[in-house]
């Protein structure tokens, strides 16, 4: 079995009630989590040049692509 990466992200703003209701994730769970930029950098370091396997990757890649562009300019 391959390695996995998992993290919550602290958005730096209060979580909307609708998100907490949908996910069950509240302010206490994200309080100690990294911010978006650090979480993306940690993921990129983890992933390196490996082939990634993901469920519903198109949805996630949209967010990841925008974050990487914001952080790196590419």
C-alpha positions in Angstrom: 0.0 0.0 0.0 1.3 3.5 -0.9 1.8 6.4 1.4 -1.1 8.8 2.2 -1.3 12.5 2.9 -4.1 13.9 5.0 -4.6 17.2 6.7 -7.2 19.6 7.8 -6.7 23.2 6.8 -7.3 26.3 9.0 -8.9 28.8 6.6 -8.1 31.7 8.9 -11.8 32.7 9.0 -14.7 31.3 11.0 -16.2 28.1 9.4 -19.8 28.7 8.2 -22.4 26.7 10.1 -23.4 25.1 6.8 -19.9 23.7 6.4 -19.7 22.4 9.9 -23.2 20.8 9.5 -22.1 19.2 6.2 -18.7 17.9 7.2 -18.9 17.6 11.0 -15.6 19.6 11.2 -15.7 22.5 13.5 -13.5 25.3 14.8 -11.8 23.1 17.4 -10.7 20.6 14.7 -9.0 23.2 12.5 -7.6 25.5 15.2 -4.2 23.8 15.2 -4.2 22.9 11.5 -1.9 24.6 9.0 -3.1 27.5 6.8 -3.9 26.9 3.1 -0.4 27.9 1.8 1.5 25.7 4.3 -0.9 22.8 3.7 -0.4 23.0 -0.1 3.4 23.2 0.4 3.4 20.2 2.7 1.3 18.3 0.1 3.6 19.2 -2.8 6.6 18.1 -0.7 4.9 14.8 0.1 3.8 14.2 -3.5 7.1 15.1 -5.3 6.9 13.7 -8.8 4.9 10.6 -7.8 1.8 9.5 -9.7 -1.2 10.4 -7.6 -4.4 8.3 -7.2 -7.4 10.2 -6.0 -11.2 9.9 -5.8 -13.0 12.7 -7.5 -9.7 14.2 -8.5 -11.1 16.7 -11.0 -12.9 18.5 -8.1 -9.8 18.5 -5.9 -7.3 19.4 -8.7 -9.2 22.7 -9.4 -8.5 23.8 -5.9 -5.0 22.5 -5.9 -4.2 24.1 -9.2 -5.4 27.6 -8.1 -3.5 27.3 -4.8 -0.2 26.3 -6.5 -0.6 29.1 -9.0 -1.2 31.6 -6.1 1.8 30.3 -4.1 4.3 29.7 -6.9 3.1 31.9 -9.7 3.0 28.9 -12.1 
